[in-house]
Amino acid sequence: MKSLQVALFLAAALRAASDPCATISSSLSPDAKVYYPNSTEYTLAIEHWLLSSIQQPQCVVEPSSAQDIAAILKTVNATKTPFAVKGGGHASNVGFSSTTGVHISLAQFNHTRLDASAKTVAIGGGTKWISVYTTLDGTGFNVVGGRNPSVGVGGFTLGGGTFTGYSWKSNAHGLAIDNLVQVSIVLPDGTATTASATSHPDLFFALKGGFNNFGVVTEFTFRAIPQDLVFGGHLSYAAADLAAVNAAVVAFEQNNTDTRAAVVHGITGLPAGNGTFAAPVAAVQLFYDGPTLPEGMFSDFFAIPAVSSTWDGPITFLNWSGTDGGVSSLRGVFHAFSTLPHTPEFLQDVADEVSAFGNELGNKSAVYLSVAIEPFMKTALSNNNATSRSSAYPPVRSPVLLPSNIFFGYLDATEDATMHAAIAQIQANIVAKAQARGLIYPESKGGSIYSNYALAGTDGAHVIDFYGPAHLAQLRSVRAKFDPDSVMKLAGGWKV
């Protein structure tokens, strides 16, 4: 009899392993959903901002409660099925929020709830920043959130909180993760709990930059901060004025003392036709967090003739943040580097690299090559306005290591390997030039790469650069404590 029971158990386990979606479906609450290939819901659920980030899972599961998530995690663990958790779908690395196994969509965890009396905002794990800013518009409150409104709150926050991370408000309030009050999470064993400075503080530390290594987050609670009208705009310049814009960016870095002001500088290559790229151009985003623009603010930028400008103000923060751009028609890859404060000479080095790779990739379906330079004040990660500065990322807070995002956009799926190799090479070239100019922090070979931008490798490269050895050791200790069975290693992404 015992041998028969064992046989039946093994047969059931084999059926579950071959069809984990059916097992999951039978264990979900009535409001949860399961979608299969060739359905409209399935196609919409696996969409990503970049076409190259999409994979075809066995099914899409849309939980409606923490209990549903617990059931899913128990099944994927029992069957050792790969899975992914998708919030906003802005990850560029294939397999980070996509999978060929079970795709968990957090679409039903889409909410923003302001508690004005407590000055907190609770945000669902499946929410995009545009939804947050829309809900908070007119309330007099905001949060330290993403600069790109189409980015998901979950990946942004768990990755350290930059464009996707450092906020327009970071000079005054630090990183998004510095303004977290509490995180609601379903642990790998299915337990629903909260992490904060007083509840599982070790887990709270790890979640602030440690990605999806510790469970599935259902809700983030942020500190609410006052929000008034703002000034902002996008200004683009001719290639002939790139040097002048570089100088203006460096002058802003060196001289600005107003924590309400912020700049992002894009050095961009665009096609000129016939497989060639034009000389790189400059495009800056200027932001001032207040209803009155101080005299002289951004005057260096306004003195350079702009090809186009959307500068406006005073306007609402929602008006400034823009709209959700949805999905693009591009394939693409991101990569990253971080440096000490920039110099005009180094920014010209970056432009030279963008020009060289434009010439190389123009006939390989490349349509956009850009390096986003992100200046921040030296006090941005150590100011007194943050709720907490104890976090897995960054490895150091002084000096402030300035993140930069490299983005290659292209059209041809057969060029994926070419573009990955090219962006890895341009990153190596730029880091080498920064190193030669003394702009790489000496304790980190890669300059403390910002993890949400970094290009994935097959060997877990860059993880030490994200966190540094001390923080990485803490993360591994927390992972061993809360995920001893390595359930979260079945999901893609950066693994600690």
N, C-alpha and C positions, 0 to 999 in steps of 0.2 A: 504494500500500500504506500509505504514511504517513497519507494522508487517512482511510483506513478505520480505522486504529488510533486516530486522534484521535476519529473518530465513535464508535467502540466505547467509548473512555474517557469521552467526554461522556455517552453513554447510561448507562453504569454510574454516573457521578456523579449523573445526574438521578434514577436509581432510588434511590440511597442517600439523596439529599436528600428524596425523597418518602416514604421509609420508613427513617429512621435507626434505628428500633428493630430492624428485621430485620438491618441491618448490625451493630449492636451485639451482637445475640443470637448471631450467627455467630462472634464473636470472643472470647466469654467462656469462662472456665474451667467445668468440669462442675458445681461447687458454686454458681455464680452463678445467679440467677433473673431471668426477665423475665415480668412480669404485664401483662395487657391489660384494657381496660374490661369490666365486667360479671362479673369474677371476684371472689371473696371476698378473695383476697390483694391484689388491686389496691385494693379499697375500704379495707381495713385499712391499707395502706401509705401512702395519701394522707391519712389522718385527721390532723386538727390539733385542738389544744385548743379553738379557736374555729371554729365552722362557717364563718364568713366568711373564714377563711384558706385554705380548700380550693379548689383548681382541679382540672380534669380533664385530666391529661396524655395524650399519645399512648400512653405505656407507663410502667411502673415497672420500673426496673432495680435489682437487688439484688446488687451486687458482693460477692465474697468475698475479694478480695485487692487489693493495690496494682496489680497487673498488670491486673486487670479495670477498675479506675478509669482507668488509663492508656488502655485501649482505648476506654472511653466518651468520655473527653475528646478523644481524637483524632477520633472520629466526629462529635461535636457541633461541633468546630471545623471539620472539613472540610465539613460540611453547614450550618453556621451555624444550628444548631437551638437554640432556647432550652432551658435546663435549670435544675434546682434540686437542691440537696442538702438532704436532711432527716435530722436527728438525732432530736431530741425532739419537734418539731412544735409548739412553744409560741410561735412567731413570730405576732404579731397582724397584721402587714402582709401583705396578699395578695401573692403573688409572691416573697416573701423565701425561703420554703422550700417553695414550691409553684410549679407551672408548667403551661403548656399543651403543653409539649414533652416532654422526657425527664426523668422524675422519678427521681433517684438516692436510693435508700433505703440508709442505712448500718446497717440492722438486723443484719447479720452482723458488724459491728464493735462488738460489745456485750460488753465484758469489763472487769474490774477486777482488777489483779494487784498485790498488795502485795509489795514487797521489803523485809522488815523490817531486814535487815542494812544495806542502802543507804539506808533510810528514804525510799523513793520509792514512788509508786503510779502504775502505767501504766493509763490508762483509754481504751477505744475511743471513736472519734468518734461512734458511734451509741448511746452509753450515756446513760441518765438518771441524775440524782443519786440517786434512790431505790435504784437498783441498786448504786451506789457505797457508799452508807451501809449497805445490807444486807450487802454483802460484807465491809466493814470492821468491822461490829458484833462486839464481843467481842475484837478483835485488840489493842486498846490504842492504835490509830492512827486518824487521820482525815485529811482534806484540807480546805483552805479552799475550800468549794464552795457551791452554790446554796442559798438559803433555801427555795425551792419545790422539793420533791422530784420533781415531775413535769416539771421543765425539763430539757432536754437539755444535756449537758456541752459539746457543740460550740458551739452558738450562744451559750451563756452565756459561755464562755471567749473565743471570738473577738470577742465584743462588749465585752469589758472586764472581765468578771468581777465585776452587782449583783443580790435577789428574783428576781431573776434577776441578780445581779451582786455587789454587796457582800455578803459572807458574814456569818453570825452571828459569825465569828471575825475580822472585818476590823479591829476596834479593836486586836487583839493582833498580827495577822499580815498586814495589808494586803489588797489585792485578790487574787482567785484568780490573776490573771495575774502577780502579784508572786511567786507560789509555783510557777510553772512552771519545770521543769528542762529539758524537751526537748519538741519537737513533731515527730511523723512526718507527712510530707505528700507527696502526689503533686502535683507542679508542673503547670502548664497544658500543658507539652509532653510530659507523661507520665512524667517522671523522678521516681522515688521517692527522697526524701532526708530528712534531719533538720535541724532548726534548733534552735540553743541559743546560749548565751553564747559558745561557741567555734566553732560550725559555722554558717555563714551568720548571724552576729549581726544583720545588717541585716534579714534576713527574720524572725528571732526577734522583734526589736523590733516589726516591722509586724504580725505575727500577734497580738500582745498588744493587741487592740482593733481591728484592721483588718478584721475580718469575712472574707468569702469572696473577697477580691480577689486571692488569691495561690495558690490551688489547693484541693485537697480534703484535709483533715486526717483521718488514719486513727487517730492515737493521741496523747494528751496524757500527759506524765509530770509529776506533781506531787510536790512535797516532802511527805512524810508528817510529821504532827505528832502529839504525844501526845493521847489522848482519854480522859477520865475520865467519870464520871456528871455530869449537868447538872440544872438547874432550868429550867422554862419553862411558859408557858401563854398562852392567849388570853383576854383580859378585855374584855367589852363593857359599855358604859355607856348610861344614858338620855340623851336629847337635852339635858335640863336640866343635866346634869353635863359637857357638852362643854367649857365654859370652864375648869372645874376640871382636866379632863384635859389641855387645852392647856397650862395653867400647869405641870402636873406634867412634861409632856414638855420644856418649856423649862428647868425647874429641873434635870432630869436632864442635858440638854445642857450646862448651865453648870457643874454641880457634880460630875458623876461623874468619878472618876479611875481606876476599875477597868476595865482593858482587857478583862476577861472578861464584862462586862455589855453588853447591847444591847437596844434598843427599836425597834419599828416602830409608828407611829401612823397609823391609818386614819380619815379623816373621810369618812363614808359616808352616802349618801342611798338610801332604800329606798321602794318604793311603799306608799302608804297606801290604795289602792283608788280606783276611779272616775277613773283617769288622773291622780291626784295623788301627790305624794311627801311623806313625812313630813319633819319637821325633821331635819337631819343628826345622826347619832349618832357616838360615838367607839368605836373598837375598837383595843386595843393588844396587841401581842405582846411579852412580856417574856422575856428569855433570860439565863441565867447559866451560864457554861462552867466548872463545877466542882461537886464533890460536897457542898460546904458553902456555904450561902448566908450571906454576911456580914450581921451585924446591921444592920437599917435599909435594906438594899438594896430598892429599889422601894417603900419605905414610903409615898411620896406617892400612888402608884397604889392600893395596898391600902387607903388611908384613904378612898377614894371608893367608895361602894357600887356594886358591879358587878351588872349584870343577869344576866350569866352569866360563868363562869370555868372554865377547864380547868387552872388552875395546879397543878403537881405537881412532885415531886422529893424526893430525887434519882432520876432516871430515866436510861435510856440515851439517847444522842444519836439513835439510830434511832427510839426511841419518841417523842422530841420532834419529829423531822422529819416524822413522819406518813407517809401512804401516797400513792401515785400516784393522783391524782384522775381520771385518764383524760381522756376528752374531755368537754366541757361540752355543754349543749343551747343555748348562747347564740351569738349573733354578738357581735362586740365590737371595740373599738379602744383602743389605748394612746396616751398622749402623755407628755411629760416636761418638767420644768424643774429647774434646780438653783439653790440659793441659798447665801448665807452663813448662819451660825446663825440659827435662827428666833426670833421674838418671839411672845408671846401675841396681840398685835394682828394680826400677819400670819396666824397660824393661824385667827383669826376671819375674816379676809378670805377665806381658802380656804373656810371653812364657808359664808360668805355666797354665794360663787360656786356651790358645790355645791347650795345651796338654790335659787338662782335657776334653774340649769339643770335641776334636778329638776322645778320648776314648768313649765318650757318643754317638757321631753321626756317627761313622764309619760304623756301621751296619744299618744306615738309609739313605743310598745312598749318603752321603756326599763325595765329591771328592776333596775339596779344602777349607781350613780354613785359613784365613790370616788377619793379622793386619798390616796396612801400617803406619809407623811412619814417620812424615814429619817435620824435623827440619827446622827452619828459623831463620835468624838473628833478634835480638831484634829491629833493625831499619827497618825491611822489610815493615811495614805498616805505617811508618812515614818518609820515605826517601824523598829527594827533587827531585827525578826524575819522580814522578808521576804527571799526569795532574791535578788530583783532588782527594782529600781524603774524600770528603763529600759523604757518601753512607749509605744505610740502613744497610748493613753488612760491617764489624763486629760491634758488640755493643760497643767495646772499641778497640783502636789501640795500647794502651800501658797499660799493658804489652802485647806482642804478644802472643796470645793463639794458641798453636801448634795443628793443626788438625790431627786426625788419622782416618783412614777408616778401618772398619771391613767388611770383605766379606766372606760369606759362599756360596759355589757353590755345587749344588747337582743335582740329576737326576730324582728323583721320585716325580711326581706331588702330590701324596697322602701325601707327607711329608711337604707340604708348611707350614701348621700351626706349625708343630714341629720345623722347621727351623726358623720361625719368633719368636717363643717363646724362642728358644735357643739363637738367636743373641741378643734379648732384655736382656736376662739374663747375657750373657758374657759382654755386655756393662755395665750393672749395677754393675757387679763384678769388672770390671776394674776401673770404676769411683770411686767406694768405696775404692779401693786400692790406687788410685791416691789421693783421699781425705785424706786418712790416712797418706800419705807421704807428705802432704802439697802442692800438685801439681795442685789442682783445684782452679781456681780464685774464691775468696770468694763471689763475687756478682752474681755468676751464678751457680745454683745447678748442671747443666750438663756440666759446663765448656765451655759455648758458643759453642754449637754443630754446626758444619758446615752443613748447611741445605741440600746441594747437596748429602751428604752421609747418612742423617738421615733416620731411619726406620719409615714409616708411621704408625700412630695409628688411631683409630676411633674417637678420641676426639681432634684432632689438637694438640696433645702433641708436646712439644719442641719449639713451635713458640716463646715463650718468651725467650728461650735460644738462638735462632738464633739472635735476635735483641736487647734484653734488653727492659725494659719498655719504655724508652724515644723514641727510634727509632720505636718501635711497635706502639706507639701512633701517631707518624708522618705518618707512613704507613697507618694506619686506616683513618686518616684525608684525605690523598691523595686518597685513594680508594673511600671514600664517595664522594669526589669532582668529580672524573673522571668516576666512575661507580656507580651512585646512584641507578640504577635498579638491581645491583648485577648480571649482565650478566656473569662476569667472575667466579662467584661462581658455574655456570653450568659446568665449567671445573674442572678437578681434580687438585691435587697438594696442596701445603701448602697455606692455606687461612688466610689472615690477618683480 
